[in-house]
């Protein structure tokens, strides 16, 4: 007998690890695009131990967002790494992130993820563990 544990409809959020900036490029095109043209699906991003909301036309930082707890638990988390938090499934995340990459004619391809449970709207959260852009 089989039982569905988590369907695509249960996925409420996707966390994508992506370097938004580096010391050589403090205002990367990705970060600028996230701020200038926030997608309806981008909730915000995590950087330097803080969550920053990108919605409502402004930037608001939070030190106690649920995504911070998940990221602290991820074994491959690096202090310098940034994470983009999408309010949608991995498939929709790939589509939305590819819109940011439109000028480079590249697309995001997601291969694997871990699924977490959070008490936000009783949703599941996907943390991308394997992806590439080409």
Buried (B, 14 or more C-beta within 10 A) or exposed (E): EEEEEEEEEBBBBBBBBBBBBEEEEEEBBBBEBBBEEBBEBBBBBBBEEBBBBBBEEEBEEBEEBBBBEBBEEBEEBEEEBBBBBBBBBBEBBBBBBBEBBEEEEBBBEBEEBBEBEBEBEEBBBBBBBEBEEE
